[in-house]
Amino acid sequence: MNKEFKTMFHKSSNKKIMKERKAYTKYDLMRWLNYNKKSINLDEINDVILSDINCSKIDLFKLETFKKWFNSYFIESIEKYNQKQKRKDRKITNAFDHYLKIKNVGIAEYLLIGFGNENDFKDVNKDERFKNFWIEYHKNIFNFLKENIPNFKIYFSCLHLNENSPFIYVIGTPIIFDSNSKNGLNIKVSSSMIWTKTFLQNIWKNISIFNNYWFNIFLKVFLNNDSIIKQT
């Protein structure tokens, strides 16, 4: 029988808690970027950071890189919107600065996905094979998130192996196409349209199933190999 374990998935729909999960300002965003930068070994940056953005991994920690990525989703929508505006002061220069001015709409959100707890890994040597296993898991969960939450555009995902149990820190923005928009942008940032209560419950369940599959691979690969088990 396969063993199950706890999956940590942090993305709250509670308004009080959600403020901690959204970046409303440049400072909020830079705090998240700097946390990930300081928490990893930069010599391993290409192993632990995943992103579809065509740039150096170290540049992903820069505000200008995020801004350029964010704006890329809105170029056509802004052009169409501005063509309808007769007054220059109503035209939008770029989406990033535009959304910074909108109250209660975050320019970014983050997800935390944890894998088990410290007891699940206390007897395992965290050596090169351990790291390589989680690098492979990270690639798979990264693709899983893109496929199952397509409207949550991922800026980057960071694998953290310096805690008692592995976890990933995902920074992105919920961006949707609004076919009902008549006067505003038809491409919008909208957390509420993606993270409904039902969707959060379903995605947590699916991530748990996904993680349990990988955990049982972990048990077979690692806990049956004496060379990587701590000697007691």
Backbone as numpy.savetxt, mean C-alpha at the origin, in Angstrom:
# Nx Ny Nz CAx CAy CAz Cx Cy Cz
-3.61 -31.60 8.19 -4.45 -30.41 8.19 -3.57 -29.16 8.19
-3.91 -28.19 7.35 -3.15 -26.95 7.31 -3.34 -26.14 8.57
-2.27 -25.51 9.00 -2.32 -24.66 10.17 -2.74 -23.26 9.78
-3.56 -22.61 10.59 -3.97 -21.25 10.32 -3.32 -20.31 11.34
-3.24 -19.06 10.98 -2.66 -18.06 11.88 -3.30 -16.72 11.61
-3.00 -15.77 12.43 -3.66 -14.48 12.36 -3.05 -13.60 11.27
-3.92 -13.01 10.46 -3.51 -12.01 9.48 -3.89 -10.64 9.99
-2.93 -9.73 10.03 -3.20 -8.35 10.41 -3.48 -7.55 9.15
-4.64 -6.91 9.10 -4.97 -6.04 7.98 -5.54 -4.75 8.55
-4.78 -3.68 8.46 -5.19 -2.40 9.02 -5.65 -1.47 7.90
-6.93 -1.26 7.85 -7.53 -0.22 7.02 -8.91 0.00 7.58
-9.03 1.00 8.46 -10.27 1.16 9.19 -11.25 2.07 8.47
-12.53 1.76 8.58 -13.57 2.64 8.05 -14.15 3.51 9.16
-13.62 3.35 10.37 -14.02 4.19 11.50 -13.43 5.59 11.31
-14.26 6.62 11.31 -13.82 7.97 10.98 -12.72 8.46 11.92
-12.82 8.14 13.19 -11.82 8.60 14.15 -10.47 7.98 13.87
-10.45 6.70 13.56 -9.20 5.99 13.28 -8.69 6.31 11.89
-9.59 6.51 10.94 -9.19 6.71 9.56 -8.26 7.91 9.40
-8.36 8.90 10.27 -7.49 10.07 10.18 -6.02 9.66 10.29
-5.77 8.56 10.96 -4.39 8.08 11.10 -3.94 7.32 9.86
-4.87 7.00 8.98 -4.57 6.20 7.80 -4.55 7.03 6.52
-4.84 8.31 6.62 -4.87 9.16 5.43 -3.84 10.28 5.55
-3.30 10.65 4.41 -2.39 11.79 4.36 -3.17 12.98 3.81
-3.44 13.95 4.68 -4.18 15.13 4.27 -3.24 16.27 3.87
-1.99 16.15 4.26 -1.01 17.20 3.99 0.28 16.60 3.45
1.16 17.46 2.94 2.47 17.00 2.50 3.25 16.44 3.68
3.07 17.03 4.85 3.77 16.56 6.04 3.35 15.13 6.39
2.06 14.84 6.32 1.57 13.48 6.60 2.24 12.48 5.66
2.26 12.82 4.39 2.83 11.92 3.39 4.32 11.71 3.61
5.05 12.79 3.86 6.49 12.68 4.06 6.80 11.89 5.33
5.96 11.96 6.31 6.15 11.19 7.54 6.09 9.69 7.23
5.16 9.29 6.38 5.05 7.88 5.99 6.25 7.45 5.15
6.62 8.29 4.19 7.75 7.95 3.32 9.05 7.84 4.13
9.25 8.77 5.04 10.48 8.76 5.84 10.50 7.59 6.81
9.34 7.20 7.33 9.28 6.04 8.22 9.78 4.79 7.50
9.30 4.58 6.29 9.73 3.41 5.53 11.20 3.49 5.14
11.65 4.66 4.79 13.04 4.84 4.41 13.98 4.53 5.56
13.61 4.98 6.77 14.46 4.78 7.95 14.38 3.36 8.48
13.31 2.64 8.12 13.08 1.31 8.69 13.73 0.18 7.90
14.26 0.51 6.73 14.85 -0.55 5.91 16.35 -0.30 5.72
17.03 -1.35 5.36 18.44 -1.24 4.98 18.47 -0.79 3.52
18.98 0.42 3.27 18.95 0.98 1.93 19.78 0.15 0.95
20.70 -0.65 1.45 21.46 -1.54 0.56 20.56 -2.64 -0.01
19.42 -2.86 0.63 18.49 -3.89 0.18 17.23 -3.30 -0.44
17.29 -2.03 -0.81 16.09 -1.32 -1.27 15.42 -1.99 -2.47
16.22 -2.52 -3.38 15.65 -3.16 -4.57 14.98 -4.49 -4.25
15.29 -5.05 -3.08 14.67 -6.31 -2.66 13.35 -6.08 -1.92
13.25 -4.99 -1.17 12.11 -4.83 -0.26 11.08 -3.79 -0.72
11.39 -3.01 -1.74 10.45 -2.02 -2.26 9.93 -2.47 -3.62
8.60 -2.48 -3.76 7.97 -2.81 -5.04 7.14 -1.63 -5.51
7.25 -1.32 -6.80 6.47 -0.24 -7.39 6.50 -0.41 -8.90
5.42 0.02 -9.54 5.35 -0.03 -11.00 5.87 1.27 -11.63
6.31 2.19 -10.81 6.78 3.47 -11.30 8.21 3.32 -11.85
8.42 3.87 -13.01 9.72 3.77 -13.67 10.66 4.85 -13.15
11.29 4.56 -12.03 12.27 5.49 -11.45 13.16 4.71 -10.48
14.21 5.36 -10.03 15.06 4.75 -9.02 14.26 4.53 -7.75
14.50 3.40 -7.07 13.74 3.10 -5.85 13.95 4.18 -4.78
15.12 4.73 -4.69 15.40 5.76 -3.68 14.59 7.02 -3.95
14.26 7.26 -5.23 13.47 8.45 -5.58 12.02 8.33 -5.14
11.58 7.11 -4.83 10.21 6.93 -4.37 9.94 7.59 -3.02
10.99 7.90 -2.30 10.83 8.56 -1.00 10.76 10.08 -1.13
10.80 10.58 -2.35 10.76 12.03 -2.59 9.33 12.49 -2.87
8.97 13.64 -2.34 7.64 14.19 -2.53 7.35 14.45 -4.01
8.33 14.95 -4.74 8.12 15.27 -6.15 7.79 14.02 -6.97
8.36 12.89 -6.60 8.07 11.65 -7.32 6.61 11.25 -7.10
6.16 11.35 -5.85 4.76 11.03 -5.55 3.83 11.98 -6.30
4.16 13.25 -6.26 3.32 14.26 -6.91 3.18 13.98 -8.40
4.27 13.65 -9.06 4.24 13.34 -10.49 3.40 12.11 -10.75
3.56 11.08 -9.91 2.76 9.85 -10.04 1.28 10.15 -9.85
0.94 10.89 -8.81 -0.44 11.23 -8.49 -1.08 11.99 -9.65
-0.39 13.00 -10.15 -0.94 13.84 -11.22 -1.17 13.08 -12.52
-0.39 12.00 -12.73 -0.48 11.26 -13.99 -1.86 10.65 -14.22
-2.61 10.39 -13.15 -3.94 9.79 -13.28 -5.00 10.80 -13.70
-4.70 12.09 -13.61 -5.72 13.11 -13.79 -5.51 14.02 -15.00
-4.48 13.80 -15.77 -4.12 14.72 -16.85 -5.27 14.93 -17.83
-5.82 13.86 -18.36 -6.89 13.98 -19.35 -8.16 14.55 -18.74
-8.48 14.12 -17.52 -9.68 14.60 -16.84 -9.59 16.11 -16.57
-8.42 16.57 -16.17 -8.23 18.00 -15.90 -8.33 18.81 -17.19
-7.77 18.29 -18.27 -7.84 18.99 -19.56 -9.29 19.19 -19.99
-10.10 18.15 -19.86 -11.52 18.24 -20.23 -12.26 19.21 -19.31
-11.93 19.16 -18.03 -12.57 20.05 -17.07 -12.23 21.51 -17.38
-10.96 21.78 -17.62 -10.52 23.16 -17.85 -11.10 23.74 -19.14
-11.35 22.91 -20.13 -11.93 23.38 -21.39 -13.33 23.95 -21.19
-14.00 23.48 -20.16 -15.37 23.95 -19.87 -15.40 25.22 -19.02
-14.24 25.59 -18.48 -14.20 26.73 -17.56 -13.92 28.04 -18.31
-14.77 29.01 -18.14 -14.59 30.31 -18.77 -13.70 31.22 -17.93
-13.71 30.99 -16.62 -12.90 31.80 -15.72 -11.57 31.10 -15.41
-10.48 31.84 -15.50 -9.16 31.26 -15.26 -9.01 30.78 -13.82
-9.64 31.47 -12.87 -9.48 31.11 -11.46 -10.18 29.80 -11.11
-11.00 29.28 -12.00 -11.68 28.01 -11.76 -10.93 26.82 -12.38
-9.91 27.12 -13.15 -9.14 26.05 -13.79 -8.19 25.39 -12.79
-7.97 24.10 -12.99 -7.11 23.31 -12.11 -5.73 23.19 -12.73
-4.71 23.58 -11.99 -3.34 23.50 -12.50 -2.82 22.07 -12.45
-2.96 21.44 -11.28 -2.58 20.03 -11.13 -3.41 19.39 -10.02
-3.62 18.11 -10.13 -4.51 17.40 -9.21 -3.97 17.37 -7.78
-2.66 17.21 -7.64 -2.06 17.09 -6.31 -2.37 18.33 -5.47
-2.07 19.51 -6.00 -2.32 20.75 -5.26 -3.82 20.99 -5.09
-4.59 20.57 -6.08 -6.05 20.72 -6.01 -6.62 19.94 -4.83
-6.18 18.68 -4.67 -6.73 17.85 -3.60 -6.21 18.23 -2.22
-5.05 18.84 -2.17 -4.56 19.32 -0.87 -5.49 20.39 -0.28
-6.23 21.06 -1.14 -7.12 22.14 -0.70 -8.50 21.63 -0.30
-8.80 20.38 -0.64 -10.14 19.84 -0.36 -10.15 19.20 1.03
-11.05 19.66 1.85 -11.14 19.18 3.23 -11.62 17.73 3.28
-11.00 16.97 4.16 -11.39 15.58 4.45 -11.15 14.60 3.30
-10.34 15.00 2.32 -9.95 14.07 1.25 -8.44 13.91 1.31
-7.99 12.69 1.51 -6.55 12.44 1.62 -5.90 12.27 0.26
-4.66 12.71 0.15 -3.91 12.51 -1.09 -3.33 11.10 -1.15
-3.31 10.43 0.01 -2.79 9.06 0.05 -3.37 8.33 1.26
-3.34 7.01 1.21 -3.72 6.16 2.32 -2.70 5.03 2.42
-2.65 4.39 3.58 -1.75 3.25 3.66 -2.44 2.04 4.25
-1.96 0.89 3.83 -2.43 -0.39 4.34 -1.28 -1.08 5.04
-1.58 -1.78 6.11 -0.61 -2.65 6.77 -1.12 -4.08 6.70
-0.30 -4.96 6.19 -0.66 -6.38 6.14 0.42 -7.16 6.87
0.03 -7.74 8.00 0.97 -8.49 8.82 0.78 -9.98 8.66
1.83 -10.70 8.95 1.87 -12.14 8.69 2.19 -12.88 9.98
1.14 -13.43 10.64 1.35 -14.20 11.86 1.75 -13.33 13.04
2.42 -13.93 14.03 2.91 -13.19 15.18 4.29 -13.73 15.56
4.88 -13.16 16.59 6.26 -13.51 16.94 6.42 -14.98 17.29
5.38 -15.60 17.84 5.49 -17.03 18.18 5.60 -17.92 16.96
5.06 -17.45 15.83 5.14 -18.25 14.61 6.56 -18.29 14.04
7.41 -17.34 14.45 8.73 -17.22 13.85 9.88 -17.30 14.86
9.55 -17.57 16.12 10.58 -17.52 17.16 11.64 -18.61 17.00
11.30 -19.73 16.36 12.25 -20.83 16.20 12.92 -20.87 14.83
12.79 -19.78 14.10 13.33 -19.74 12.74 14.47 -18.74 12.67
15.59 -19.18 12.11 16.70 -18.26 11.86 16.34 -17.33 10.71
16.48 -16.06 10.94 16.14 -15.07 9.92 17.36 -14.81 9.04
17.68 -15.80 8.24 18.87 -15.75 7.40 18.50 -15.34 5.98
19.41 -15.58 5.03 19.19 -15.17 3.65 18.01 -15.91 3.01
17.86 -17.18 3.35 16.73 -17.94 2.79 15.41 -17.41 3.33
15.40 -17.03 4.59 14.21 -16.44 5.19 13.83 -15.16 4.44
14.82 -14.30 4.22 14.58 -13.05 3.50 14.06 -13.32 2.09
14.68 -14.26 1.40 14.27 -14.54 0.02 12.85 -15.09 -0.07
12.45 -15.85 0.95 11.08 -16.37 0.96 10.09 -15.21 1.02
10.36 -14.25 1.90 9.42 -13.13 2.06 9.48 -12.15 0.92
10.58 -12.08 0.24 10.66 -11.28 -0.98 9.71 -11.86 -2.03
9.70 -13.19 -2.14 8.81 -13.85 -3.08 7.35 -13.68 -2.68
7.07 -13.81 -1.37 5.71 -13.58 -0.88 5.28 -12.16 -1.20
6.17 -11.20 -0.98 5.86 -9.79 -1.22 5.46 -9.55 -2.68
6.17 -10.15 -3.60 5.84 -10.01 -5.02 4.43 -10.52 -5.30
4.08 -11.62 -4.67 2.77 -12.22 -4.90 1.64 -11.44 -4.25
1.83 -10.95 -3.04 0.77 -10.17 -2.39 0.62 -8.82 -3.08
1.71 -8.30 -3.61 1.67 -7.04 -4.37 0.76 -7.20 -5.59
0.95 -8.28 -6.32 0.10 -8.55 -7.49 -1.33 -8.86 -7.08
-1.49 -9.56 -5.97 -2.82 -9.88 -5.44 -3.59 -8.59 -5.16
-2.95 -7.63 -4.52 -3.62 -6.36 -4.18 -4.00 -5.59 -5.43
-3.12 -5.57 -6.42 -3.42 -4.84 -7.65 -4.61 -5.46 -8.38
-4.70 -6.78 -8.35 -5.78 -7.47 -9.04 -7.11 -7.37 -8.29
-7.06 -7.40 -6.97 -8.28 -7.46 -6.17 -8.76 -6.10 -5.67
-7.89 -5.09 -5.71 -8.30 -3.73 -5.35 -7.80 -2.79 -6.45
-8.32 -2.95 -7.67 -7.78 -2.19 -8.81 -7.90 -0.68 -8.69
-8.87 -0.21 -7.94 -9.05 1.24 -7.79 -8.19 1.84 -6.68
-7.50 0.99 -5.94 -6.51 1.51 -4.99 -5.17 1.48 -5.71
-4.77 2.62 -6.22 -3.55 2.71 -7.01 -2.34 2.70 -6.06
-1.49 1.72 -6.22 -0.37 1.55 -5.30 0.83 2.38 -5.74
1.29 3.24 -4.84 2.50 4.02 -5.10 3.72 3.14 -4.87
3.81 2.58 -3.68 4.81 1.54 -3.45 4.40 0.66 -2.30
5.02 -0.51 -2.25 4.82 -1.46 -1.16 6.19 -1.78 -0.58
6.28 -1.76 0.74 7.56 -1.97 1.41 7.49 -3.18 2.34
8.41 -4.10 2.17 8.50 -5.29 3.01 9.35 -4.99 4.24
8.80 -5.24 5.42 9.52 -5.01 6.67 9.83 -6.35 7.33
11.11 -6.62 7.52 11.55 -7.86 8.14 12.30 -7.61 9.45
12.27 -6.38 9.92 13.03 -6.02 11.12 12.20 -6.08 12.40
10.96 -6.59 12.30 10.11 -6.75 13.47 10.03 -8.23 13.84
9.22 -8.54 14.85 9.10 -9.94 15.29 8.45 -10.83 14.25
7.59 -10.24 13.41 6.98 -10.98 12.31 6.91 -10.08 11.09
6.97 -10.65 9.89 6.99 -9.85 8.67 5.68 -9.07 8.47
5.80 -7.89 7.86 4.62 -7.16 7.45 4.97 -6.28 6.26
3.94 -5.87 5.52 4.17 -4.95 4.41 3.39 -3.67 4.64
3.96 -2.59 4.18 3.41 -1.24 4.34 3.15 -0.72 2.93
1.89 -0.53 2.59 1.50 -0.16 1.24 0.96 1.27 1.22
1.55 2.12 0.41 1.08 3.49 0.25 0.44 3.62 -1.13
-0.75 4.20 -1.17 -1.45 4.37 -2.44 -2.57 5.39 -2.31
-3.36 5.49 -3.35 -4.48 6.44 -3.39 -5.69 5.79 -4.04
-6.87 5.91 -3.42 -8.09 5.36 -4.04 -8.59 6.30 -5.14
-8.50 5.86 -6.39 -8.86 6.71 -7.52 -9.91 5.99 -8.36
-11.02 6.68 -8.61 -12.13 6.05 -9.33 -12.58 6.91 -10.51
-13.24 6.25 -11.48 -13.87 6.96 -12.58 -15.33 7.18 -12.21
-15.76 8.43 -12.23 -17.13 8.78 -11.85 -17.91 9.12 -13.12
-18.68 8.17 -13.61 -19.43 8.36 -14.85 -20.58 9.35 -14.68
-20.96 9.63 -13.43 -22.07 10.55 -13.16 -21.63 12.00 -13.01
-20.33 12.23 -13.07 -19.82 13.59 -12.91 -20.16 14.43 -14.14
-20.83 15.55 -13.93 -21.21 16.42 -15.03 -20.38 17.71 -15.06
-20.13 18.27 -13.88 -19.44 19.55 -13.83 -18.02 19.45 -13.28
-17.75 18.39 -12.52 -16.42 18.25 -11.91 -15.53 17.29 -12.68
-14.46 16.85 -12.02 -13.55 15.88 -12.63 -14.23 14.52 -12.69
-14.03 13.81 -13.79 -14.62 12.46 -13.87 -13.67 11.39 -13.33
-12.44 11.78 -13.03 -11.50 10.94 -12.30 -11.33 11.57 -10.93
-11.59 10.81 -9.88 -11.62 11.41 -8.54 -10.91 10.53 -7.51
-10.50 11.19 -6.44 -10.05 10.48 -5.24 -11.28 10.22 -4.39
-11.54 8.97 -4.09 -12.72 8.64 -3.29 -12.49 7.40 -2.46
-12.27 7.60 -1.17 -12.06 6.47 -0.27 -13.37 5.73 0.00
-14.45 6.49 0.19 -15.73 5.88 0.58 -16.31 4.99 -0.50
-16.00 5.27 -1.77 -16.56 4.46 -2.85 -15.81 3.15 -3.02
-14.63 3.04 -2.42 -13.85 1.80 -2.51 -13.97 0.99 -1.22
-13.69 1.65 -0.10 -13.59 0.93 1.17 -14.94 0.88 1.88
-15.90 0.21 1.26 -17.17 -0.01 1.94 -16.99 -1.07 3.02
-17.91 -1.13 3.95 -17.82 -2.11 5.03 -17.77 -3.53 4.49
-18.62 -3.82 3.52 -18.67 -5.17 2.94 -17.37 -5.50 2.23
-16.83 -4.52 1.47 -15.60 -4.77 0.75 -14.44 -5.01 1.71
-14.37 -4.23 2.79 -13.31 -4.41 3.77 -13.36 -5.80 4.39
-14.57 -6.26 4.70 -14.72 -7.60 5.28 -14.28 -8.67 4.29
-14.65 -8.50 3.04 -14.31 -9.51 2.02 -12.82 -9.52 1.71
-12.22 -8.34 1.61 -10.81 -8.30 1.26 -9.95 -8.83 2.40
-10.35 -8.56 3.64 -9.62 -9.12 4.79 -9.71 -10.65 4.77
-10.89 -11.17 4.47 -11.07 -12.63 4.39 -10.19 -13.22 3.30
-10.16 -12.58 2.14 -9.38 -13.10 1.02 -7.87 -13.00 1.27
-7.45 -11.93 1.93 -6.03 -11.80 2.28 -5.65 -12.86 3.31
-6.54 -13.15 4.23 -6.28 -14.18 5.23 -6.11 -15.55 4.57
-6.95 -15.86 3.60 -6.83 -17.12 2.86 -5.51 -17.15 2.10
-5.19 -16.05 1.46 -3.94 -15.94 0.71 -2.74 -16.15 1.63
-2.76 -15.50 2.79 -1.65 -15.60 3.74 -1.52 -16.99 4.33
-2.63 -17.63 4.61 -2.57 -18.98 5.16 -1.97 -19.97 4.16
-2.25 -19.76 2.90 -1.64 -20.58 1.85 -0.12 -20.43 1.91
0.36 -19.19 2.02 1.80 -18.95 2.05 2.42 -19.39 3.37
1.66 -19.30 4.45 2.19 -19.72 5.74 2.44 -21.22 5.75
1.56 -21.97 5.12 1.75 -23.42 5.08 2.91 -23.81 4.16
3.17 -23.03 3.14 4.39 -23.23 2.35 5.60 -22.95 3.23
5.50 -21.88 4.01 6.59 -21.52 4.92 6.91 -22.67 5.89
5.87 -23.26 6.47 6.06 -24.35 7.41 6.78 -25.54 6.75
6.37 -25.87 5.52 6.97 -27.00 4.83 8.42 -26.72 4.44
8.67 -25.50 3.98 10.01 -25.16 3.49 10.99 -24.96 4.62
10.55 -24.31 5.70 11.48 -23.89 6.74 11.50 -24.79 7.96
10.35 -25.13 8.48 10.35 -25.87 9.75 10.67 -27.34 9.59
10.87 -27.79 8.36 11.35 -29.16 8.12 12.83 -29.20 7.77
13.46 -28.04 7.87 14.88 -27.92 7.50 15.69 -27.53 8.73
16.44 -28.47 9.29 17.14 -28.22 10.54 18.20 -27.13 10.42
18.67 -26.87 9.22 19.76 -25.91 9.04 19.33 -24.48 9.30
18.02 -24.22 9.29 17.57 -22.85 9.51 16.71 -22.71 10.76
16.68 -23.78 11.58 15.96 -23.71 12.85 16.95 -23.36 13.96
16.53 -22.43 14.79 17.42 -22.07 15.90 17.66 -23.28 16.79
18.88 -23.43 17.23 19.22 -24.52 18.15 18.85 -24.12 19.57
18.09 -24.98 20.26 17.68 -24.67 21.63 18.49 -25.47 22.63
